[in-house]
Amino acid sequence: MTSGIVAITVPGSGDELRQLAAWLRDEDELRGRVQLAEIPVQAGQFGGVVDSVVVAVTSRSATVFCTSLFGWLGRRKETQKLSLKIKRSGTIEELDLSCGSMSDNEDVLASVRQFLDEEV
């Protein structure tokens, strides 16, 4: 079983990223594997700016991750593209994906699984 890290970015506010992180944390299989990544605090700022949601996934938990992600997407009023950057553990290879609608679910899941399961 191969593992990796998925970094999810959403155009707009950090509030959406916080909502997404909370949504993903509701999944038993993802609990403890979801974090918010912040841009370091700059001079004159009071706190860091949320940049992305980072999720540790395995080829086994990819289905739960994608199902939950697309469940969250389906509840959003505005349809915006999300960017997913997947990095397989122990390698420098990355996979960049973009998605924005429920119809992307099957393709994203297949791409994530295939990438995580590739021979290193």
N, CA, C and O atoms as a GROMACS GRO file, in nm:
protein
  480
    1MET      N    1   0.085  -0.117   0.000
    1MET     CA    2   0.000   0.000   0.000
    1MET      C    3   0.089   0.123   0.000
    1MET      O    4   0.175   0.138   0.087
    2THR      N    5   0.069   0.210  -0.097
    2THR     CA    6   0.149   0.330  -0.111
    2THR      C    7   0.076   0.448  -0.049
    2THR      O    8  -0.047   0.456  -0.056
    3SER      N    9   0.151   0.538   0.011
    3SER     CA   10   0.089   0.655   0.071
    3SER      C   11   0.141   0.781   0.004
    3SER      O   12   0.242   0.779  -0.067
    4GLY      N   13   0.070   0.889   0.028
    4GLY     CA   14   0.108   1.017  -0.029
    4GLY      C   15   0.041   1.130   0.044
    4GLY      O   16  -0.034   1.109   0.140
    5ILE      N   17   0.068   1.249  -0.003
    5ILE     CA   18   0.012   1.371   0.053
    5ILE      C   19  -0.062   1.443  -0.058
    5ILE      O   20  -0.010   1.459  -0.169
    6VAL      N   21  -0.184   1.488  -0.028
    6VAL     CA   22  -0.261   1.568  -0.123
    6VAL      C   23  -0.273   1.708  -0.066
    6VAL      O   24  -0.318   1.726   0.048
    7ALA      N   25  -0.233   1.808  -0.142
    7ALA     CA   26  -0.251   1.948  -0.105
    7ALA      C   27  -0.362   2.004  -0.192
    7ALA      O   28  -0.354   2.000  -0.315
    8ILE      N   29  -0.467   2.056  -0.127
    8ILE     CA   30  -0.584   2.107  -0.198
    8ILE      C   31  -0.587   2.258  -0.183
    8ILE      O   32  -0.580   2.311  -0.072
    9THR      N   33  -0.597   2.328  -0.295
    9THR     CA   34  -0.612   2.472  -0.291
    9THR      C   35  -0.744   2.510  -0.358
    9THR      O   36  -0.787   2.447  -0.455
   10VAL      N   37  -0.806   2.613  -0.303
   10VAL     CA   38  -0.933   2.664  -0.354
   10VAL      C   39  -0.915   2.814  -0.374
   10VAL      O   40  -0.868   2.884  -0.284
   11PRO      N   41  -0.951   2.865  -0.492
   11PRO     CA   42  -0.943   3.010  -0.510
   11PRO      C   43  -1.035   3.081  -0.410
   11PRO      O   44  -1.146   3.036  -0.385
   12GLY      N   45  -0.989   3.190  -0.356
   12GLY     CA   46  -1.074   3.266  -0.264
   12GLY      C   47  -1.026   3.261  -0.122
   12GLY      O   48  -0.906   3.255  -0.096
   13SER      N   49  -1.120   3.264  -0.031
   13SER     CA   50  -1.087   3.281   0.111
   13SER      C   51  -1.041   3.154   0.178
   13SER      O   52  -1.068   3.042   0.132
   14GLY      N   53  -0.971   3.174   0.289
   14GLY     CA   54  -0.930   3.062   0.372
   14GLY      C   55  -1.048   2.999   0.444
   14GLY      O   56  -1.037   2.887   0.493
   15ASP      N   57  -1.161   3.070   0.449
   15ASP     CA   58  -1.280   3.014   0.514
   15ASP      C   59  -1.325   2.886   0.444
   15ASP      O   60  -1.365   2.790   0.509
   16GLU      N   61  -1.320   2.886   0.312
   16GLU     CA   62  -1.359   2.765   0.239
   16GLU      C   63  -1.264   2.650   0.269
   16GLU      O   64  -1.308   2.535   0.281
   17LEU      N   65  -1.137   2.679   0.281
   17LEU     CA   66  -1.041   2.575   0.314
   17LEU      C   67  -1.065   2.521   0.455
   17LEU      O   68  -1.051   2.401   0.479
   18ARG      N   69  -1.100   2.609   0.547
   18ARG     CA   70  -1.132   2.564   0.683
   18ARG      C   71  -1.256   2.475   0.684
   18ARG      O   72  -1.260   2.374   0.754
   19GLN      N   73  -1.357   2.513   0.604
   19GLN     CA   74  -1.478   2.432   0.594
   19GLN      C   75  -1.447   2.295   0.533
   19GLN      O   76  -1.498   2.193   0.579
   20LEU      N   77  -1.364   2.295   0.429
   20LEU     CA   78  -1.326   2.169   0.366
   20LEU      C   79  -1.251   2.080   0.464
   20LEU      O   80  -1.277   1.960   0.472
   21ALA      N   81  -1.158   2.138   0.538
   21ALA     CA   82  -1.081   2.059   0.636
   21ALA      C   83  -1.174   1.998   0.740
   21ALA      O   84  -1.159   1.881   0.775
   22ALA      N   85  -1.269   2.075   0.790
   22ALA     CA   86  -1.364   2.024   0.889
   22ALA      C   87  -1.448   1.912   0.828
   22ALA      O   88  -1.475   1.812   0.894
   23TRP      N   89  -1.489   1.928   0.704
   23TRP     CA   90  -1.568   1.827   0.634
   23TRP      C   91  -1.489   1.696   0.623
   23TRP      O   92  -1.541   1.589   0.654
   24LEU      N   93  -1.364   1.706   0.579
   24LEU     CA   94  -1.282   1.586   0.562
   24LEU      C   95  -1.251   1.518   0.696
   24LEU      O   96  -1.243   1.396   0.702
   25ARG      N   97  -1.236   1.597   0.801
   25ARG     CA   98  -1.207   1.540   0.934
   25ARG      C   99  -1.323   1.458   0.989
   25ARG      O  100  -1.304   1.379   1.082
   26ASP      N  101  -1.443   1.477   0.933
   26ASP     CA  102  -1.559   1.397   0.977
   26ASP      C  103  -1.550   1.252   0.932
   26ASP      O  104  -1.623   1.167   0.983
   27GLU      N  105  -1.463   1.223   0.838
   27GLU     CA  106  -1.446   1.086   0.789
   27GLU      C  107  -1.352   1.011   0.884
   27GLU      O  108  -1.240   1.053   0.908
   28ASP      N  109  -1.400   0.899   0.938
   28ASP     CA  110  -1.319   0.821   1.032
   28ASP      C  111  -1.182   0.787   0.974
   28ASP      O  112  -1.080   0.796   1.044
   29GLU      N  113  -1.178   0.748   0.848
   29GLU     CA  114  -1.053   0.704   0.786
   29GLU      C  115  -0.954   0.819   0.762
   29GLU      O  116  -0.835   0.796   0.743
   30LEU      N  117  -1.004   0.943   0.763
   30LEU     CA  118  -0.917   1.059   0.739
   30LEU      C  119  -0.886   1.136   0.868
   30LEU      O  120  -0.800   1.224   0.868
   31ARG      N  121  -0.954   1.103   0.975
   31ARG     CA  122  -0.935   1.174   1.101
   31ARG      C  123  -0.788   1.164   1.144
   31ARG      O  124  -0.729   1.056   1.143
   32GLY      N  125  -0.732   1.278   1.180
   32GLY     CA  126  -0.591   1.284   1.220
   32GLY      C  127  -0.497   1.296   1.102
   32GLY      O  128  -0.376   1.305   1.121
   33ARG      N  129  -0.550   1.296   0.980
   33ARG     CA  130  -0.467   1.303   0.860
   33ARG      C  131  -0.489   1.432   0.781
   33ARG      O  132  -0.433   1.450   0.673
   34VAL      N  133  -0.571   1.523   0.836
   34VAL     CA  134  -0.607   1.647   0.766
   34VAL      C  135  -0.550   1.766   0.843
   34VAL      O  136  -0.572   1.779   0.963
   35GLN      N  137  -0.478   1.852   0.772
   35GLN     CA  138  -0.420   1.971   0.834
   35GLN      C  139  -0.440   2.092   0.743
   35GLN      O  140  -0.455   2.078   0.621
   36LEU      N  141  -0.439   2.208   0.803
   36LEU     CA  142  -0.438   2.333   0.727
   36LEU      C  143  -0.293   2.379   0.715
   36LEU      O  144  -0.219   2.379   0.812
   37ALA      N  145  -0.255   2.419   0.596
   37ALA     CA  146  -0.121   2.473   0.573
   37ALA      C  147  -0.134   2.624   0.561
   37ALA      O  148  -0.223   2.674   0.492
   38GLU      N  149  -0.046   2.695   0.628
   38GLU     CA  150  -0.050   2.841   0.626
   38GLU      C  151   0.075   2.898   0.562
   38GLU      O  152   0.184   2.842   0.571
   39ILE      N  153   0.055   3.012   0.497
   39ILE     CA  154   0.168   3.090   0.448
   39ILE      C  155   0.228   3.157   0.571
   39ILE      O  156   0.153   3.208   0.654
   40PRO      N  157   0.359   3.159   0.586
   40PRO     CA  158   0.419   3.221   0.704
   40PRO      C  159   0.372   3.366   0.723
   40PRO      O  160   0.346   3.437   0.626
   41VAL      N  161   0.362   3.407   0.847
   41VAL     CA  162   0.319   3.542   0.882
   41VAL      C  163   0.419   3.644   0.828
   41VAL      O  164   0.540   3.630   0.846
   42GLN      N  165   0.365   3.744   0.762
   42GLN     CA  166   0.447   3.852   0.708
   42GLN      C  167   0.442   3.971   0.804
   42GLN      O  168   0.353   3.980   0.888
   43ALA      N  169   0.536   4.059   0.792
   43ALA     CA  170   0.538   4.180   0.875
   43ALA      C  171   0.407   4.255   0.857
   43ALA      O  172   0.361   4.276   0.745
   44GLY      N  173   0.348   4.296   0.968
   44GLY     CA  174   0.223   4.371   0.964
   44GLY      C  175   0.098   4.283   0.968
   44GLY      O  176  -0.013   4.336   0.976
   45GLN      N  177   0.114   4.151   0.961
   45GLN     CA  178  -0.001   4.060   0.968
   45GLN      C  179  -0.018   4.011   1.111
   45GLN      O  180   0.078   4.002   1.187
   46PHE      N  181  -0.142   3.980   1.146
   46PHE     CA  182  -0.170   3.930   1.279
   46PHE      C  183  -0.162   3.779   1.287
   46PHE      O  184  -0.146   3.724   1.396
   47GLY      N  185  -0.174   3.712   1.177
   47GLY     CA  186  -0.168   3.567   1.177
   47GLY      C  187  -0.141   3.516   1.037
   47GLY      O  188  -0.146   3.592   0.940
   48GLY      N  189  -0.114   3.388   1.026
   48GLY     CA  190  -0.088   3.329   0.897
   48GLY      C  191  -0.214   3.320   0.812
   48GLY      O  192  -0.325   3.318   0.865
   49VAL      N  193  -0.196   3.314   0.684
   49VAL     CA  194  -0.306   3.299   0.590
   49VAL      C  195  -0.312   3.153   0.547
   49VAL      O  196  -0.212   3.095   0.506
   50VAL      N  197  -0.432   3.093   0.557
   50VAL     CA  198  -0.448   2.954   0.518
   50VAL      C  199  -0.428   2.943   0.368
   50VAL      O  200  -0.492   3.014   0.290
   51ASP      N  201  -0.339   2.855   0.327
   51ASP     CA  202  -0.299   2.838   0.188
   51ASP      C  203  -0.361   2.714   0.125
   51ASP      O  204  -0.399   2.717   0.008
   52SER      N  205  -0.371   2.606   0.202
   52SER     CA  206  -0.422   2.480   0.146
   52SER      C  207  -0.463   2.385   0.259
   52SER      O  208  -0.432   2.406   0.376
   53VAL      N  209  -0.535   2.282   0.218
   53VAL     CA  210  -0.568   2.170   0.307
   53VAL      C  211  -0.476   2.056   0.265
   53VAL      O  212  -0.469   2.023   0.147
   54VAL      N  213  -0.408   1.997   0.360
   54VAL     CA  214  -0.315   1.888   0.331
   54VAL      C  215  -0.369   1.760   0.395
   54VAL      O  216  -0.402   1.757   0.514
   55VAL      N  217  -0.379   1.655   0.314
   55VAL     CA  218  -0.436   1.528   0.360
   55VAL      C  219  -0.340   1.415   0.329
   55VAL      O  220  -0.293   1.402   0.216
   56ALA      N  221  -0.311   1.334   0.429
   56ALA     CA  222  -0.231   1.213   0.407
   56ALA      C  223  -0.326   1.104   0.361
   56ALA      O  224  -0.425   1.073   0.428
   57VAL      N  225  -0.297   1.045   0.244
   57VAL     CA  226  -0.383   0.941   0.189
   57VAL      C  227  -0.300   0.818   0.154
   57VAL      O  228  -0.179   0.825   0.137
   58THR      N  229  -0.370   0.707   0.142
   58THR     CA  230  -0.310   0.584   0.092
   58THR      C  231  -0.393   0.541  -0.027
   58THR      O  232  -0.502   0.594  -0.051
   59SER      N  233  -0.343   0.445  -0.102
   59SER     CA  234  -0.422   0.394  -0.213
   59SER      C  235  -0.554   0.336  -0.162
   59SER      O  236  -0.653   0.335  -0.235
   60ARG      N  237  -0.556   0.290  -0.038
   60ARG     CA  238  -0.677   0.234   0.022
   60ARG      C  239  -0.774   0.344   0.064
   60ARG      O  240  -0.896   0.329   0.048
   61SER      N  241  -0.724   0.455   0.119
   61SER     CA  242  -0.814   0.562   0.166
   61SER      C  243  -0.849   0.662   0.056
   61SER      O  244  -0.924   0.757   0.081
   62ALA      N  245  -0.797   0.644  -0.064
   62ALA     CA  246  -0.825   0.736  -0.175
   62ALA      C  247  -0.975   0.743  -0.205
   62ALA      O  248  -1.025   0.850  -0.238
   63THR      N  249  -1.045   0.632  -0.196
   63THR     CA  250  -1.189   0.631  -0.224
   63THR      C  251  -1.263   0.717  -0.123
   63THR      O  252  -1.348   0.798  -0.162
   64VAL      N  253  -1.233   0.701   0.005
   64VAL     CA  254  -1.297   0.782   0.109
   64VAL      C  255  -1.265   0.929   0.088
   64VAL      O  256  -1.353   1.015   0.098
   65PHE      N  257  -1.140   0.959   0.059
   65PHE     CA  258  -1.098   1.096   0.036
   65PHE      C  259  -1.176   1.158  -0.080
   65PHE      O  260  -1.233   1.266  -0.066
   66CYS      N  261  -1.179   1.091  -0.195
   66CYS     CA  262  -1.246   1.146  -0.313
   66CYS      C  263  -1.397   1.157  -0.292
   66CYS      O  264  -1.458   1.257  -0.332
   67THR      N  265  -1.457   1.057  -0.230
   67THR     CA  266  -1.602   1.062  -0.204
   67THR      C  267  -1.635   1.180  -0.114
   67THR      O  268  -1.731   1.253  -0.140
   68SER      N  269  -1.556   1.200  -0.009
   68SER     CA  270  -1.580   1.311   0.082
   68SER      C  271  -1.554   1.445   0.013
   68SER      O  272  -1.633   1.538   0.029
   69LEU      N  273  -1.446   1.456  -0.062
   69LEU     CA  274  -1.414   1.580  -0.133
   69LEU      C  275  -1.527   1.619  -0.228
   69LEU      O  276  -1.570   1.734  -0.230
   70PHE      N  277  -1.575   1.523  -0.305
   70PHE     CA  278  -1.681   1.553  -0.401
   70PHE      C  279  -1.817   1.573  -0.333
   70PHE      O  280  -1.904   1.640  -0.388
   71GLY      N  281  -1.836   1.514  -0.216
   71GLY     CA  282  -1.954   1.544  -0.137
   71GLY      C  283  -1.955   1.690  -0.095
   71GLY      O  284  -2.059   1.756  -0.100
   72TRP      N  285  -1.839   1.739  -0.053
   72TRP     CA  286  -1.825   1.880  -0.015
   72TRP      C  287  -1.846   1.970  -0.137
   72TRP      O  288  -1.915   2.071  -0.128
   73LEU      N  289  -1.786   1.932  -0.248
   73LEU     CA  290  -1.803   2.011  -0.371
   73LEU      C  291  -1.951   2.022  -0.410
   73LEU      O  292  -1.997   2.127  -0.453
   74GLY      N  293  -2.024   1.913  -0.395
   74GLY     CA  294  -2.165   1.910  -0.433
   74GLY      C  295  -2.252   2.000  -0.346
   74GLY      O  296  -2.360   2.040  -0.389
   75ARG      N  297  -2.206   2.034  -0.228
   75ARG     CA  298  -2.283   2.119  -0.136
   75ARG      C  299  -2.253   2.268  -0.156
   75ARG      O  300  -2.324   2.353  -0.102
   76ARG      N  301  -2.151   2.298  -0.231
   76ARG     CA  302  -2.112   2.438  -0.251
   76ARG      C  303  -2.208   2.508  -0.346
   76ARG      O  304  -2.256   2.448  -0.442
   77LYS      N  305  -2.235   2.634  -0.318
   77LYS     CA  306  -2.323   2.713  -0.404
   77LYS      C  307  -2.253   2.755  -0.531
   77LYS      O  308  -2.312   2.752  -0.639
   78GLU      N  309  -2.128   2.793  -0.519
   78GLU     CA  310  -2.048   2.834  -0.635
   78GLU      C  311  -1.963   2.718  -0.681
   78GLU      O  312  -1.906   2.644  -0.601
   79THR      N  313  -1.955   2.703  -0.812
   79THR     CA  314  -1.868   2.600  -0.866
   79THR      C  315  -1.736   2.664  -0.906
   79THR      O  316  -1.730   2.744  -1.000
   80GLN      N  317  -1.632   2.630  -0.834
   80GLN     CA  318  -1.498   2.676  -0.866
   80GLN      C  319  -1.408   2.555  -0.877
   80GLN      O  320  -1.433   2.450  -0.818
   81LYS      N  321  -1.305   2.571  -0.954
   81LYS     CA  322  -1.209   2.463  -0.967
   81LYS      C  323  -1.122   2.453  -0.843
   81LYS      O  324  -1.079   2.553  -0.786
   82LEU      N  325  -1.098   2.330  -0.802
   82LEU     CA  326  -1.002   2.301  -0.697
   82LEU      C  327  -0.875   2.251  -0.764
   82LEU      O  328  -0.880   2.189  -0.870
   83SER      N  329  -0.764   2.278  -0.702
   83SER     CA  330  -0.638   2.222  -0.749
   83SER      C  331  -0.591   2.119  -0.649
   83SER      O  332  -0.591   2.144  -0.528
   84LEU      N  333  -0.552   2.004  -0.699
   84LEU     CA  334  -0.499   1.897  -0.615
   84LEU      C  335  -0.356   1.871  -0.659
   84LEU      O  336  -0.329   1.852  -0.778
   85LYS      N  337  -0.266   1.870  -0.563
   85LYS     CA  338  -0.126   1.835  -0.591
   85LYS      C  339  -0.095   1.714  -0.504
   85LYS      O  340  -0.096   1.723  -0.381
   86ILE      N  341  -0.068   1.601  -0.568
   86ILE     CA  342  -0.043   1.476  -0.496
   86ILE      C  343   0.105   1.443  -0.507
   86ILE      O  344   0.164   1.445  -0.615
   87LYS      N  345   0.164   1.413  -0.392
   87LYS     CA  346   0.305   1.372  -0.388
   87LYS      C  347   0.313   1.236  -0.321
   87LYS      O  348   0.268   1.219  -0.208
   88ARG      N  349   0.370   1.142  -0.391
   88ARG     CA  350   0.386   1.007  -0.338
   88ARG      C  351   0.501   1.005  -0.239
   88ARG      O  352   0.607   1.062  -0.266
   89SER      N  353   0.482   0.940  -0.126
   89SER     CA  354   0.586   0.931  -0.023
   89SER      C  355   0.712   0.869  -0.080
   89SER      O  356   0.708   0.770  -0.153
   90GLY      N  357   0.825   0.928  -0.044
   90GLY     CA  358   0.953   0.873  -0.083
   90GLY      C  359   0.998   0.909  -0.223
   90GLY      O  360   1.101   0.859  -0.268
   91THR      N  361   0.924   0.993  -0.293
   91THR     CA  362   0.964   1.032  -0.428
   91THR      C  363   0.952   1.183  -0.444
   91THR      O  364   0.896   1.252  -0.359
   92ILE      N  365   1.005   1.232  -0.553
   92ILE     CA  366   0.990   1.374  -0.583
   92ILE      C  367   0.880   1.396  -0.686
   92ILE      O  368   0.847   1.510  -0.719
   93GLU      N  369   0.823   1.287  -0.737
   93GLU     CA  370   0.718   1.298  -0.838
   93GLU      C  371   0.591   1.356  -0.779
   93GLU      O  372   0.555   1.329  -0.664
   94GLU      N  373   0.523   1.439  -0.860
   94GLU     CA  374   0.397   1.497  -0.819
   94GLU      C  375   0.296   1.481  -0.932
   94GLU      O  376   0.332   1.472  -1.049
   95LEU      N  377   0.170   1.478  -0.894
   95LEU     CA  378   0.060   1.474  -0.989
   95LEU      C  379  -0.027   1.595  -0.962
   95LEU      O  380  -0.072   1.614  -0.849
   96ASP      N  381  -0.051   1.676  -1.064
   96ASP     CA  382  -0.137   1.793  -1.051
   96ASP      C  383  -0.269   1.765  -1.120
   96ASP      O  384  -0.273   1.725  -1.236
   97LEU      N  385  -0.379   1.787  -1.046
   97LEU     CA  386  -0.512   1.766  -1.099
   97LEU      C  387  -0.597   1.890  -1.070
   97LEU      O  388  -0.568   1.966  -0.978
   98SER      N  389  -0.700   1.907  -1.149
   98SER     CA  390  -0.796   2.013  -1.127
   98SER      C  391  -0.934   1.951  -1.137
   98SER      O  392  -0.958   1.867  -1.224
   99CYS      N  393  -1.024   1.993  -1.051
   99CYS     CA  394  -1.160   1.940  -1.056
   99CYS      C  395  -1.256   2.046  -1.006
   99CYS      O  396  -1.216   2.140  -0.937
  100GLY      N  397  -1.383   2.032  -1.042
  100GLY     CA  398  -1.479   2.132  -0.998
  100GLY      C  399  -1.622   2.085  -0.995
  100GLY      O  400  -1.710   2.154  -0.943
  101SER      N  401  -1.648   1.967  -1.052
  101SER     CA  402  -1.786   1.920  -1.051
  101SER      C  403  -1.791   1.773  -1.016
  101SER      O  404  -1.689   1.703  -1.021
  102MET      N  405  -1.910   1.727  -0.982
  102MET     CA  406  -1.928   1.587  -0.944
  102MET      C  407  -1.888   1.492  -1.057
  102MET      O  408  -1.848   1.379  -1.031
  103SER      N  409  -1.898   1.536  -1.181
  103SER     CA  410  -1.864   1.450  -1.293
  103SER      C  411  -1.715   1.418  -1.300
  103SER      O  412  -1.674   1.325  -1.371
  104ASP      N  413  -1.633   1.493  -1.227
  104ASP     CA  414  -1.488   1.468  -1.225
  104ASP      C  415  -1.448   1.358  -1.128
  104ASP      O  416  -1.333   1.313  -1.129
  105ASN      N  417  -1.540   1.312  -1.044
  105ASN     CA  418  -1.511   1.219  -0.935
  105ASN      C  419  -1.439   1.094  -0.982
  105ASN      O  420  -1.332   1.061  -0.930
  106GLU      N  421  -1.495   1.024  -1.077
  106GLU     CA  422  -1.437   0.896  -1.123
  106GLU      C  423  -1.296   0.916  -1.178
  106GLU      O  424  -1.206   0.837  -1.148
  107ASP      N  425  -1.278   1.020  -1.259
  107ASP     CA  426  -1.146   1.045  -1.318
  107ASP      C  427  -1.041   1.080  -1.213
  107ASP      O  428  -0.928   1.032  -1.219
  108VAL      N  429  -1.079   1.163  -1.117
  108VAL     CA  430  -0.985   1.202  -1.011
  108VAL      C  431  -0.948   1.081  -0.926
  108VAL      O  432  -0.830   1.059  -0.897
  109LEU      N  433  -1.048   1.002  -0.886
  109LEU     CA  434  -1.020   0.883  -0.806
  109LEU      C  435  -0.928   0.787  -0.881
  109LEU      O  436  -0.832   0.737  -0.823
  110ALA      N  437  -0.955   0.762  -1.007
  110ALA     CA  438  -0.870   0.672  -1.086
  110ALA      C  439  -0.727   0.726  -1.097
  110ALA      O  440  -0.631   0.650  -1.086
  111SER      N  441  -0.713   0.857  -1.118
  111SER     CA  442  -0.580   0.917  -1.130
  111SER      C  443  -0.503   0.909  -0.999
  111SER      O  444  -0.384   0.878  -0.999
  112VAL      N  445  -0.571   0.937  -0.887
  112VAL     CA  446  -0.504   0.932  -0.756
  112VAL      C  447  -0.459   0.790  -0.726
  112VAL      O  448  -0.345   0.767  -0.686
  113ARG      N  449  -0.548   0.694  -0.745
  113ARG     CA  450  -0.513   0.554  -0.718
  113ARG      C  451  -0.398   0.507  -0.806
  113ARG      O  452  -0.303   0.445  -0.757
  114GLN      N  453  -0.406   0.537  -0.935
  114GLN     CA  454  -0.301   0.494  -1.026
  114GLN      C  455  -0.168   0.556  -0.987
  114GLN      O  456  -0.065   0.487  -0.987
  115PHE      N  457  -0.168   0.684  -0.954
  115PHE     CA  458  -0.044   0.751  -0.917
  115PHE      C  459   0.015   0.690  -0.790
  115PHE      O  460   0.135   0.666  -0.783
  116LEU      N  461  -0.069   0.667  -0.690
  116LEU     CA  462  -0.019   0.610  -0.564
  116LEU      C  463   0.028   0.467  -0.579
  116LEU      O  464   0.118   0.424  -0.507
  117ASP      N  465  -0.030   0.393  -0.671
  117ASP     CA  466   0.004   0.251  -0.687
  117ASP      C  467   0.117   0.225  -0.787
  117ASP      O  468   0.161   0.111  -0.800
  118GLU      N  469   0.164   0.330  -0.857
  118GLU     CA  470   0.273   0.311  -0.953
  118GLU      C  471   0.398   0.261  -0.884
  118GLU      O  472   0.426   0.296  -0.769
  119GLU      N  473   0.472   0.180  -0.953
  119GLU     CA  474   0.600   0.131  -0.901
  119GLU      C  475   0.698   0.248  -0.890
  119GLU      O  476   0.706   0.331  -0.980
  120VAL      N  477   0.770   0.254  -0.781
  120VAL     CA  478   0.868   0.361  -0.761
  120VAL      C  479   1.000   0.324  -0.824
  120VAL      O  480   1.095   0.402  -0.818
   0.00000   0.00000   0.00000
